[in-house]
Amino acid sequence: MATSHGYPKWLLNSKEDITKSKEWNSFVHELHEAVQQQLTESHVQYFTDLSDAEKELFMQRATKALEGGSSSKNLFTKVSSVMDQRLNDEVSQQLMDDNPTGTKSDLVVESAHEGVISLLKRWPDMKSKLHICFNQPLVEPLRQLAWQLYLSNPRARKIYVDLLNENPRAAMSPLDLEISQKVEQMVLSETTFAELKGSVGAFYAMKATLSYHHARQQTSNRLKDIDYFLVVPFVVVASSNISRREPASGKLVALLVEEYLTYLSTRPGFVIDSGSQLHNEEMKGFVNKVAVILEKHYPDVSTVISKTYIPAREKIIATEKGSRALLLEGLQELIRPMVRTMLIGYLNFETLLFVWDQYIIGLDVPGFSAEWLSVAIATLLGLEHEKLKDCQSPLAMEAVLNRESPHLTVQQFQYQIKRYHYRELFAMLTADQKAAMPVLDPTQSIHPPWRHWYNDQIPPYTKPQDRRKAREEREAERERLLQQQRDAERLKKEAELRDRRVTEGEMIKSTVEERARLDRERIELENQLQEERRKRLDAERRAQEEIEQLRRELNLLKKPPKSPNPSLFSTASYVSRMLIPPPPSPASAMTTIPESPSHTPAPSLNPRAQADEVMFDFLAKIRKSMDKIASGEGPEAEYLDKETEKFISNNVQDIKRAQLEVFGHRLQPGEFERMDAQKQKRSSDQIMELIQKWREDRRAREIKQGR
């Protein structure tokens, strides 16, 4: 995440950590001593007395003197470790806070690119560091910035902007309509330009850039077809800032004009290929480079080209020298359009921009452009060998290249370049970084007037033994300071360790006390539960005994009387004496079993009806008693109903939550029945374990809250 100053937070934190480190202080101290020694040897009293060029030279010499030393190596190691740690911390924080969809590697690369871009914007002169990206495609933001830095031409941009503000018509070609039609025709006809079809912004950007380019020439001649092709890569690179439905902004068009005109002015002669003697010689030299690469790494391709261009064989004697000349002639005819267009139209946009990336970052290295383009074209021909070997004519080879080359990928080019050319090309890019220390040109420095030197006091001359003694004293002082720092750090670590141990002891003590309290509460709850179970069992036992007693009495009633002619009145009187009807209760109205009135059975009923009536009345009273035992009555019943509803609700929520934990989604009707028996059992066990755990957690929280 970038700060308001444009730098990522991890980069600023890295800088702060490095500048506070002992490695940085040690390096700066030695650098100061190295500069001071140069000042003494040069008989200069103050560093500020030097000119800017001399200051830079002194600093470069001092840095070079420390290069390879212990302080330089320690600082390099410290910088690497701090940046790695800070970048990792930043990415880890993003993973926790933002829940990104990308992987950690993607976030690391993205943050690193953000840091590189912020540094390049602050110090554009560091663009040569991009040489480390050789044989790698640049990510879109870094590519846009790299192309801007290498193709920067503030003067060309200012001329265009001023002209646009003063007289917009002067920035437009008289053939603007024709240029518009040709741009549209080019986009529709070229298969590799499919991404640009239908984009209003891309069309306007290309048309405006080409129209201004033609207006600058102040000629009635039409633009060359090559000019139309060469503007395409710049529009593709800026496509993320171009709307597909609206024309491109003036600021963006000004940037495209600057890059496009700068590129045209820096093209090698063999790319311009105007037909002049100089350009023809450069083209022959370039073709020879491609031929050398083909003969060394792709000999089959060179053989195919020599055999295919039969018409030129009549002019050449069939010797070793003639075969070589035949290859050069055929190769020049084949690759000439590829060189002039810089492979535009031959490669898809992704692969094309990879080739252009390497070309752009090598613009500041003399001779690299020719070497790279020769390698890129030779690699393209080598990758298409299987398709070219069956061709019988030059036209067939050109058709194969036009048809098959757009299918080539960046990875294919990277592999071939890494295999055959990486070491030489990368060494060519980094040669300047290993060059010797530059020599100061006295004519470029502005010395102060002689009077200043005359009035200043000349530093005293010091003997070697005095300088050695002073150096030993400085070393001793530095060692003493380092020892003080080490002692302070050791004491600080010991204090932190003691504090951490005290804190851990308190935490362990509080944990033990909390665990003991929970155990006491658990035992108390278990005792209460056992007591409740005992009371329930006693109540059930008493009820069972009463039921058995009533069943025995009912059986006695069902037995026939011993007298031959029993009277109904005597049987009813006996039942009345044996069973006393219970008092009426409002709860009896909720049962579905009919409850008989609480009075002695009528004498008119027979003994069977009397027994049934007594049994129904008894069962109704038993049901009512069981309801009171199980559910209570009054406030107690209401409390039990609420707790039951709460338990049912929690149980339903736990089941749904457990389904999400086990299956990742809620089950649809019938989905569980369609599973095999083993999966059903395993899933059920997992669900029950989760539900039981959550119930125990809720109970623990309720106990802790004093419920």
VODOBA-616956 format. One record per residue (C-alpha): x, y, z. Coordinates in Angstrom, 2 decimals. Layout:
BEGIN
X;Y;Z $
...
END
This chain:
BEGIN
0.00;0.00;0.00 $
1.53;3.28;-1.09 $
1.77;6.22;1.26 $
0.90;9.81;0.50 $
4.48;10.40;-0.62 $
4.26;7.72;-3.29 $
6.44;5.13;-1.54 $
5.11;1.81;-0.21 $
4.88;1.54;3.53 $
7.17;-1.49;3.64 $
9.89;0.43;1.76 $
9.76;3.38;4.18 $
9.90;1.01;7.14 $
12.89;-0.74;5.58 $
14.69;2.57;5.16 $
14.02;3.49;8.78 $
15.30;0.15;10.06 $
18.44;0.30;7.91 $
19.38;3.85;8.90 $
19.03;2.90;12.57 $
21.15;-0.24;12.25 $
24.73;-0.56;13.44 $
25.75;-1.80;9.97 $
24.66;1.49;8.43 $
26.43;3.57;11.06 $
29.60;1.55;10.60 $
29.51;1.93;6.82 $
28.83;5.68;6.99 $
31.65;6.11;9.50 $
34.15;4.32;7.26 $
32.88;6.23;4.23 $
33.45;9.51;6.06 $
36.98;8.43;6.98 $
37.73;7.43;3.38 $
36.54;10.83;2.11 $
38.49;12.62;4.84 $
41.65;10.73;3.88 $
41.24;11.87;0.28 $
40.76;15.44;1.44 $
43.96;15.23;3.51 $
45.94;13.72;0.65 $
44.62;16.39;-1.72 $
45.36;19.17;0.81 $
41.71;20.25;0.87 $
40.36;21.46;4.20 $
36.59;21.25;3.70 $
34.47;18.96;1.59 $
32.22;21.89;0.71 $
35.16;23.56;-1.04 $
34.94;20.99;-3.83 $
32.89;21.45;-6.98 $
29.95;19.15;-7.69 $
31.99;17.01;-10.07 $
34.81;16.70;-7.52 $
32.37;15.80;-4.74 $
30.90;13.06;-6.88 $
34.38;11.76;-7.74 $
35.46;11.71;-4.08 $
32.29;9.85;-3.07 $
32.72;7.33;-5.90 $
36.34;6.68;-4.94 $
35.43;6.28;-1.27 $
32.59;3.89;-2.11 $
34.84;1.92;-4.43 $
37.48;1.67;-1.70 $
34.93;0.19;0.73 $
33.46;-2.19;-1.85 $
34.21;-5.76;-0.87 $
35.05;-4.83;2.70 $
33.37;-6.19;5.81 $
31.26;-3.08;6.42 $
29.97;-3.08;2.83 $
29.13;-6.79;2.96 $
27.45;-6.47;6.35 $
25.37;-3.55;5.12 $
24.34;-5.44;1.99 $
23.29;-8.43;4.10 $
21.38;-6.16;6.48 $
19.56;-4.40;3.63 $
18.56;-7.74;2.08 $
17.26;-9.20;5.34 $
15.37;-6.05;6.38 $
13.68;-5.62;3.01 $
12.76;-9.29;2.90 $
11.28;-9.13;6.40 $
9.36;-5.89;5.84 $
7.98;-7.06;2.51 $
6.89;-10.35;4.02 $
5.22;-8.55;6.95 $
3.35;-6.24;4.57 $
2.06;-9.16;2.49 $
1.08;-11.17;5.57 $
-0.89;-8.19;6.88 $
-2.71;-7.89;3.56 $
-3.60;-11.58;3.67 $
-5.13;-11.17;7.14 $
-6.92;-7.84;6.63 $
-8.00;-7.72;2.98 $
-8.73;-11.40;2.20 $
-7.24;-11.07;-1.30 $
-7.97;-13.55;-4.07 $
-4.33;-13.72;-5.21 $
-1.64;-15.93;-3.71 $
1.09;-14.74;-1.37 $
3.63;-14.95;-4.21 $
1.46;-12.68;-6.36 $
1.22;-10.13;-3.54 $
4.99;-10.22;-2.96 $
5.69;-9.60;-6.65 $
3.06;-6.86;-6.79 $
4.49;-5.08;-3.73 $
8.03;-5.38;-5.08 $
6.94;-3.86;-8.39 $
5.26;-1.03;-6.49 $
8.51;-0.32;-4.66 $
10.58;-0.41;-7.88 $
8.19;1.96;-9.62 $
8.25;4.46;-6.73 $
12.06;4.45;-6.68 $
12.31;4.90;-10.46 $
9.90;7.82;-10.33 $
12.04;9.44;-7.64 $
15.40;8.68;-9.32 $
14.89;8.21;-13.09 $
18.65;7.90;-13.60 $
18.44;4.48;-11.97 $
16.65;3.11;-15.04 $
19.80;1.15;-15.94 $
18.95;-1.11;-12.98 $
16.18;-2.51;-15.18 $
18.89;-4.46;-17.02 $
18.40;-7.07;-14.31 $
14.98;-7.75;-15.89 $
16.56;-8.97;-19.13 $
14.74;-11.96;-20.67 $
11.71;-11.26;-18.47 $
8.46;-9.61;-19.61 $
7.79;-6.44;-17.63 $
4.51;-6.14;-15.76 $
2.16;-3.49;-17.13 $
2.85;-0.60;-14.66 $
6.62;-1.19;-14.80 $
6.53;-1.46;-18.60 $
4.71;1.85;-18.93 $
7.24;3.59;-16.68 $
10.27;1.96;-18.35 $
9.13;3.00;-21.83 $
8.51;6.55;-20.57 $
12.01;6.77;-19.03 $
13.91;5.38;-22.01 $
11.85;7.26;-24.61 $
11.67;10.53;-22.70 $
11.90;13.70;-24.78 $
10.45;16.66;-22.88 $
11.23;19.05;-25.74 $
9.20;17.08;-28.31 $
6.31;16.84;-25.88 $
6.40;20.54;-25.05 $
6.34;21.48;-28.75 $
3.25;19.34;-29.29 $
1.42;20.62;-26.20 $
2.19;24.27;-27.01 $
1.04;23.82;-30.60 $
-2.11;22.10;-29.43 $
-2.92;24.98;-27.09 $
-2.16;27.73;-29.61 $
-3.49;26.26;-32.85 $
-5.02;22.76;-32.69 $
-5.49;22.69;-36.46 $
-1.71;22.97;-36.94 $
-1.28;19.70;-35.02 $
-3.54;17.92;-37.52 $
-2.45;16.67;-40.93 $
-4.21;17.80;-44.13 $
-4.64;14.09;-44.79 $
-6.27;13.47;-41.41 $
-9.34;11.78;-42.95 $
-7.19;9.46;-45.05 $
-5.07;8.61;-42.00 $
-8.22;7.80;-40.03 $
-9.50;5.47;-42.76 $
-6.16;3.72;-43.06 $
-5.88;3.22;-39.29 $
-9.33;1.66;-39.22 $
-8.53;-0.54;-42.22 $
-5.26;-1.68;-40.61 $
-6.95;-2.66;-37.34 $
-9.63;-4.63;-39.14 $
-7.32;-6.43;-41.58 $
-4.49;-7.49;-39.25 $
-5.33;-10.65;-37.30 $
-2.86;-9.86;-34.50 $
-4.62;-6.53;-33.81 $
-7.86;-8.17;-32.67 $
-7.63;-6.60;-29.20 $
-7.84;-3.10;-30.70 $
-11.02;-3.73;-32.70 $
-13.93;-1.65;-31.46 $
-11.81;0.55;-29.20 $
-12.67;4.22;-29.80 $
-9.86;5.38;-27.51 $
-7.17;3.31;-29.26 $
-8.35;4.44;-32.70 $
-8.28;8.11;-31.69 $
-4.85;7.78;-30.04 $
-3.28;6.19;-33.15 $
-4.96;8.63;-35.52 $
-3.96;11.73;-33.49 $
-0.34;10.57;-33.12 $
0.06;9.74;-36.82 $
-1.71;12.91;-37.91 $
0.70;15.06;-35.88 $
3.66;13.03;-37.16 $
2.60;13.73;-40.75 $
1.91;17.42;-40.01 $
5.47;17.81;-38.67 $
6.91;16.62;-41.98 $
5.12;19.40;-43.88 $
4.90;17.32;-47.03 $
2.18;16.21;-49.37 $
3.51;12.66;-49.47 $
1.49;10.05;-47.62 $
2.77;8.28;-44.56 $
4.51;4.96;-45.07 $
2.76;1.76;-44.06 $
5.55;1.11;-41.59 $
4.65;4.31;-39.71 $
1.15;2.97;-39.12 $
2.46;-0.32;-37.74 $
5.06;1.21;-35.44 $
2.52;3.23;-33.43 $
0.62;0.11;-32.38 $
2.92;-1.11;-29.52 $
2.78;2.27;-27.80 $
-1.02;2.26;-27.86 $
-1.13;-1.33;-26.57 $
1.17;-0.48;-23.64 $
-1.07;2.47;-22.70 $
-4.31;0.50;-23.26 $
-5.05;0.24;-19.52 $
-5.44;4.05;-19.47 $
-7.47;4.20;-22.69 $
-11.26;3.94;-22.71 $
-12.85;1.73;-25.35 $
-15.88;4.01;-25.69 $
-14.42;7.49;-25.46 $
-11.50;9.25;-27.22 $
-8.14;9.24;-25.49 $
-7.28;12.22;-23.31 $
-4.94;14.95;-24.53 $
-2.39;14.09;-21.83 $
-2.21;10.49;-22.99 $
-1.88;11.48;-26.65 $
0.97;13.84;-25.72 $
2.77;10.94;-24.02 $
2.27;8.72;-27.09 $
3.58;11.47;-29.36 $
6.68;11.86;-27.18 $
7.45;8.13;-27.10 $
6.64;7.52;-30.76 $
8.75;10.39;-32.12 $
11.66;9.53;-29.80 $
11.57;5.92;-30.94 $
11.55;6.92;-34.62 $
14.58;9.15;-34.10 $
16.56;6.41;-32.32 $
15.93;3.57;-34.78 $
19.06;1.87;-36.18 $
19.74;2.33;-39.88 $
18.88;-1.30;-40.74 $
15.42;-0.79;-39.21 $
14.80;2.47;-41.10 $
16.05;0.82;-44.33 $
15.49;3.87;-46.52 $
17.53;2.43;-49.39 $
20.54;4.69;-48.86 $
24.05;3.32;-49.14 $
24.62;3.64;-45.40 $
21.40;1.86;-44.52 $
22.10;-0.90;-47.05 $
25.47;-1.55;-45.47 $
23.90;-1.69;-42.01 $
21.26;-4.10;-43.31 $
23.97;-6.39;-44.74 $
25.79;-6.34;-41.43 $
22.56;-7.17;-39.57 $
21.70;-10.01;-41.94 $
25.18;-11.41;-41.42 $
24.59;-11.44;-37.62 $
21.34;-13.38;-38.11 $
23.07;-15.81;-40.47 $
25.86;-16.47;-37.96 $
23.29;-17.29;-35.24 $
21.33;-19.59;-37.57 $
24.45;-21.45;-38.70 $
25.58;-21.92;-35.11 $
22.33;-22.85;-33.35 $
19.78;-23.58;-36.10 $
21.76;-25.03;-39.06 $
18.68;-26.75;-40.47 $
16.97;-23.38;-40.95 $
19.92;-21.93;-42.84 $
19.96;-25.01;-45.08 $
16.24;-24.66;-45.83 $
16.63;-20.98;-46.74 $
19.59;-21.70;-49.04 $
17.71;-24.46;-50.86 $
14.48;-22.50;-51.18 $
15.97;-19.46;-52.93 $
16.90;-21.31;-56.12 $
16.68;-18.34;-58.59 $
19.72;-16.70;-57.05 $
21.82;-19.89;-57.43 $
22.52;-19.19;-61.13 $
24.52;-16.09;-60.20 $
26.73;-17.86;-57.67 $
29.38;-20.50;-58.15 $
28.55;-23.64;-56.22 $
31.33;-23.35;-53.67 $
31.48;-22.81;-49.94 $
31.64;-19.08;-50.51 $
28.74;-19.25;-52.97 $
26.56;-21.18;-50.51 $
27.18;-18.53;-47.88 $
26.30;-15.72;-50.28 $
23.13;-17.57;-51.24 $
22.10;-17.81;-47.61 $
22.68;-14.08;-47.06 $
20.70;-13.12;-50.14 $
17.74;-15.35;-49.29 $
17.79;-14.40;-45.62 $
17.82;-10.67;-46.41 $
14.77;-11.02;-48.63 $
12.95;-13.07;-45.99 $
13.61;-10.97;-42.85 $
13.60;-7.47;-44.37 $
9.87;-6.82;-43.69 $
10.24;-8.36;-40.22 $
13.07;-5.98;-39.33 $
11.36;-2.86;-40.67 $
8.19;-3.57;-38.65 $
10.09;-4.77;-35.56 $
8.04;-8.01;-35.74 $
4.72;-6.12;-35.51 $
2.09;-8.23;-37.24 $
4.20;-11.37;-36.92 $
3.77;-11.93;-33.16 $
0.82;-11.68;-30.79 $
0.80;-8.65;-28.52 $
2.10;-10.48;-25.42 $
5.15;-11.91;-27.22 $
5.68;-8.71;-29.21 $
5.82;-6.58;-26.06 $
8.32;-9.02;-24.54 $
10.62;-8.49;-27.54 $
10.13;-4.72;-27.36 $
10.79;-4.69;-23.59 $
14.28;-6.10;-24.11 $
14.89;-3.65;-26.96 $
13.77;-0.65;-24.87 $
15.81;-1.41;-21.73 $
18.92;-1.80;-23.91 $
18.66;1.56;-25.67 $
21.30;3.04;-23.35 $
23.84;0.33;-24.29 $
25.59;0.95;-27.63 $
25.19;-1.91;-30.09 $
22.70;-3.86;-27.98 $
19.74;-3.11;-30.26 $
21.31;-4.84;-33.26 $
22.42;-7.82;-31.18 $
19.01;-8.27;-29.59 $
16.98;-7.94;-32.80 $
19.27;-10.40;-34.59 $
18.77;-12.89;-31.75 $
14.98;-12.35;-31.69 $
14.57;-12.86;-35.46 $
16.92;-15.87;-35.53 $
15.01;-17.39;-32.60 $
11.69;-16.87;-34.41 $
13.01;-18.63;-37.52 $
14.45;-21.45;-35.40 $
11.14;-22.01;-33.60 $
9.32;-22.27;-36.95 $
11.79;-24.79;-38.44 $
9.28;-27.64;-38.56 $
6.85;-25.50;-40.56 $
9.50;-24.01;-42.88 $
11.24;-27.23;-43.94 $
8.35;-28.26;-46.21 $
8.23;-24.92;-48.08 $
9.26;-24.96;-51.74 $
9.36;-21.22;-52.46 $
10.07;-17.91;-50.75 $
6.39;-16.99;-50.92 $
5.48;-20.20;-49.13 $
7.97;-19.39;-46.35 $
6.55;-15.89;-45.94 $
3.03;-17.33;-45.78 $
4.10;-19.81;-43.09 $
5.69;-17.06;-41.00 $
2.60;-14.85;-41.30 $
0.32;-17.74;-40.33 $
2.31;-19.55;-37.61 $
4.35;-16.84;-35.88 $
1.39;-15.36;-33.93 $
1.15;-18.67;-32.07 $
4.64;-18.36;-30.55 $
4.71;-17.70;-26.80 $
6.95;-15.71;-24.49 $
8.11;-18.91;-22.78 $
9.42;-20.32;-26.06 $
11.52;-17.21;-26.67 $
12.74;-17.16;-23.06 $
13.89;-20.78;-23.23 $
15.86;-20.35;-26.44 $
17.46;-17.09;-25.30 $
18.40;-18.56;-21.93 $
19.85;-21.58;-23.69 $
22.00;-19.87;-26.30 $
22.32;-16.09;-25.79 $
21.63;-15.00;-22.21 $
25.22;-14.91;-20.95 $
26.57;-12.77;-23.79 $
23.64;-10.35;-23.94 $
23.40;-9.87;-20.18 $
27.15;-9.28;-19.95 $
26.76;-6.67;-22.68 $
24.02;-4.91;-20.71 $
25.96;-4.86;-17.43 $
29.40;-4.09;-18.86 $
29.22;-0.40;-17.87 $
28.48;-1.28;-14.26 $
31.80;-3.13;-14.01 $
33.87;-0.44;-15.71 $
36.78;1.22;-13.95 $
36.39;4.35;-11.87 $
35.78;7.37;-14.12 $
38.47;10.01;-14.35 $
37.48;13.55;-13.44 $
37.65;15.98;-16.34 $
39.13;19.22;-14.91 $
37.47;21.26;-17.64 $
34.03;20.27;-16.36 $
34.56;21.57;-12.83 $
34.27;25.15;-11.71 $
37.07;25.92;-9.27 $
36.72;28.73;-6.77 $
38.86;31.84;-7.33 $
42.53;31.66;-6.43 $
42.08;34.24;-3.70 $
39.95;31.73;-1.81 $
42.74;29.15;-1.88 $
45.30;31.74;-0.86 $
43.34;32.92;2.20 $
42.53;29.44;3.47 $
44.82;27.82;5.99 $
46.74;24.85;4.58 $
46.24;21.65;6.58 $
49.33;20.60;8.53 $
51.41;17.77;7.18 $
51.09;14.54;9.13 $
53.67;11.80;9.37 $
52.75;8.16;8.60 $
53.27;7.08;12.20 $
50.97;9.86;13.40 $
48.27;8.79;10.96 $
48.72;5.17;12.03 $
48.39;6.13;15.70 $
45.28;8.21;15.00 $
43.79;5.32;13.04 $
44.46;2.91;15.93 $
42.84;5.33;18.36 $
39.79;5.56;16.12 $
39.61;1.77;15.95 $
39.86;1.51;19.73 $
37.16;4.14;20.20 $
34.93;2.38;17.68 $
35.45;-0.95;19.45 $
34.63;0.65;22.81 $
31.40;2.11;21.45 $
30.47;-1.21;19.89 $
31.12;-2.98;23.21 $
28.89;-0.46;24.99 $
26.15;-1.10;22.46 $
26.50;-4.87;22.90 $
26.35;-4.55;26.69 $
23.29;-2.31;26.49 $
21.57;-4.74;24.15 $
22.43;-7.68;26.41 $
21.02;-5.92;29.49 $
17.92;-4.96;27.57 $
17.37;-8.56;26.46 $
17.86;-9.85;30.03 $
15.31;-7.34;31.36 $
12.84;-8.32;28.66 $
13.39;-12.00;29.50 $
12.72;-11.39;33.21 $
9.56;-9.45;32.44 $
8.40;-12.16;30.09 $
8.97;-14.85;32.73 $
7.03;-12.87;35.37 $
4.18;-12.37;32.93 $
4.15;-16.04;32.00 $
4.11;-17.04;35.69 $
1.11;-14.81;36.37 $
-0.69;-16.17;33.36 $
-0.02;-19.78;34.45 $
-1.26;-19.02;37.98 $
-4.45;-17.39;36.74 $
-5.00;-20.30;34.36 $
-4.67;-22.84;37.19 $
-7.11;-20.88;39.36 $
-9.60;-20.59;36.53 $
-9.33;-24.31;35.82 $
-9.90;-25.16;39.51 $
-12.97;-22.91;39.62 $
-14.39;-24.56;36.53 $
-13.78;-28.00;38.04 $
-15.64;-27.00;41.22 $
-18.56;-25.67;39.22 $
-18.61;-28.81;37.08 $
-18.67;-31.07;40.16 $
-21.45;-28.99;41.71 $
-23.50;-29.19;38.55 $
-22.95;-32.95;38.35 $
-24.17;-33.32;41.95 $
-27.25;-31.24;41.20 $
-27.89;-33.36;38.13 $
-27.58;-36.60;40.15 $
-29.98;-35.24;42.78 $
-32.48;-34.25;40.09 $
-32.22;-37.70;38.53 $
-32.80;-39.36;41.92 $
-35.91;-37.27;42.53 $
-37.26;-38.10;39.09 $
-36.62;-41.84;39.65 $
-38.37;-41.72;43.04 $
-41.39;-39.98;41.54 $
-41.53;-42.48;38.66 $
-41.25;-45.38;41.15 $
-44.08;-44.07;43.30 $
-46.24;-43.50;40.24 $
-45.49;-47.03;39.03 $
-46.44;-48.46;42.42 $
-49.73;-46.56;42.38 $
-50.44;-47.79;38.86 $
-49.77;-51.39;39.92 $
-52.00;-51.00;42.97 $
-54.81;-49.58;40.85 $
-54.34;-52.34;38.27 $
-54.76;-54.97;41.02 $
-57.89;-53.27;42.31 $
-59.26;-53.06;38.78 $
-58.69;-56.76;38.30 $
-60.63;-57.42;41.50 $
-63.51;-55.36;40.17 $
-63.55;-57.32;36.92 $
-63.99;-60.67;38.77 $
-67.66;-61.92;38.90 $
-69.37;-61.66;42.32 $
-69.77;-64.85;44.43 $
-73.52;-64.39;45.08 $
-75.74;-65.85;42.38 $
-77.83;-62.77;41.99 $
-75.67;-59.76;42.66 $
-77.37;-56.46;42.64 $
-76.09;-53.53;40.67 $
-76.49;-51.36;43.69 $
-74.10;-53.43;45.76 $
-71.37;-53.31;43.01 $
-71.68;-49.56;42.59 $
-71.51;-49.10;46.32 $
-68.30;-51.17;46.45 $
-66.63;-49.12;43.70 $
-67.70;-45.92;45.40 $
-66.13;-47.07;48.61 $
-62.88;-48.19;46.94 $
-62.20;-45.17;44.64 $
-62.55;-41.59;45.68 $
-62.85;-39.36;42.56 $
-60.12;-36.66;42.29 $
-61.07;-33.00;42.32 $
-61.57;-31.33;38.91 $
-58.60;-29.45;37.40 $
-58.36;-26.94;34.45 $
-55.44;-28.94;32.99 $
-57.79;-31.89;32.44 $
-59.49;-29.95;29.62 $
-56.32;-30.30;27.42 $
-56.44;-34.11;27.15 $
-58.16;-36.04;24.41 $
-59.27;-38.76;26.84 $
-62.84;-38.02;28.02 $
-62.91;-37.28;31.73 $
-65.98;-38.47;33.60 $
-67.55;-36.32;36.29 $
-66.28;-36.80;39.82 $
-69.24;-38.65;41.38 $
-70.24;-42.15;42.23 $
-71.22;-44.19;39.14 $
-74.94;-44.40;38.58 $
-76.54;-47.63;39.84 $
-78.19;-48.09;36.45 $
-74.81;-48.92;34.79 $
-73.65;-52.48;34.56 $
-70.37;-53.52;36.24 $
-68.41;-53.46;32.93 $
-69.39;-49.84;32.19 $
-68.67;-48.88;35.78 $
-65.18;-50.37;35.53 $
-64.46;-48.57;32.24 $
-65.62;-45.28;33.67 $
-63.41;-45.70;36.71 $
-60.43;-46.63;34.47 $
-60.87;-43.55;32.24 $
-61.09;-41.29;35.25 $
-57.99;-42.89;36.75 $
-55.95;-42.54;33.55 $
-56.94;-38.88;33.22 $
-55.71;-38.21;36.74 $
-52.46;-40.11;36.05 $
-51.83;-38.07;32.87 $
-52.41;-34.85;34.73 $
-50.03;-35.90;37.48 $
-47.32;-36.85;34.97 $
-47.73;-33.48;33.23 $
-47.20;-31.71;36.54 $
-44.12;-33.83;37.27 $
-42.59;-33.32;33.82 $
-43.60;-29.73;32.99 $
-44.58;-28.18;36.29 $
-47.28;-25.57;36.51 $
-47.59;-21.82;36.73 $
-44.32;-19.79;36.44 $
-42.30;-22.99;36.52 $
-44.09;-24.31;33.41 $
-43.55;-21.01;31.57 $
-39.83;-21.06;32.44 $
-39.50;-24.65;31.22 $
-41.31;-23.79;27.97 $
-38.95;-20.86;27.32 $
-35.85;-22.96;28.05 $
-37.19;-25.72;25.77 $
-37.80;-23.27;22.91 $
-34.29;-21.81;23.42 $
-32.76;-25.31;23.39 $
-34.64;-26.24;20.20 $
-33.57;-22.98;18.52 $
-29.92;-23.47;19.53 $
-30.08;-27.07;18.34 $
-31.40;-26.00;14.90 $
-28.69;-23.31;14.58 $
-26.00;-25.78;15.64 $
-27.16;-28.28;13.00 $
-27.03;-25.62;10.25 $
-23.63;-24.37;11.44 $
-22.29;-27.94;11.62 $
-23.44;-28.57;8.04 $
-21.44;-25.53;6.90 $
-18.36;-26.75;8.83 $
-18.54;-30.37;7.55 $
-19.93;-29.96;4.01 $
-19.08;-26.31;3.26 $
-22.78;-25.57;2.55 $
-26.23;-26.26;3.87 $
-27.72;-29.56;2.76 $
-30.60;-29.51;0.33 $
-33.65;-31.74;0.89 $
-32.74;-35.33;0.03 $
-29.00;-34.59;-0.32 $
-28.05;-36.52;2.86 $
-30.14;-39.56;1.82 $
-28.28;-39.74;-1.51 $
-24.90;-40.20;0.25 $
-23.48;-43.68;0.80 $
-23.84;-45.22;4.25 $
-20.18;-44.80;5.21 $
-20.18;-41.08;4.36 $
-23.48;-40.63;6.21 $
-22.03;-42.22;9.35 $
-18.78;-40.26;9.17 $
-20.60;-36.96;8.57 $
-23.10;-37.65;11.36 $
-20.28;-38.34;13.83 $
-18.52;-35.12;12.88 $
-21.75;-33.12;13.21 $
-22.54;-34.60;16.64 $
-18.99;-33.87;17.89 $
-19.30;-30.22;16.80 $
-22.79;-29.84;18.34 $
-21.65;-31.40;21.64 $
-18.59;-29.07;21.75 $
-20.72;-25.99;21.11 $
-23.24;-27.05;23.80 $
-20.44;-27.43;26.35 $
-19.01;-24.04;25.39 $
-22.41;-22.36;25.83 $
-22.91;-24.05;29.18 $
-19.47;-22.90;30.33 $
-20.24;-19.32;29.29 $
-23.60;-19.43;31.12 $
-21.90;-20.69;34.26 $
-19.24;-18.01;34.00 $
-21.90;-15.30;33.65 $
-23.49;-16.48;36.91 $
-26.59;-17.99;35.41 $
END
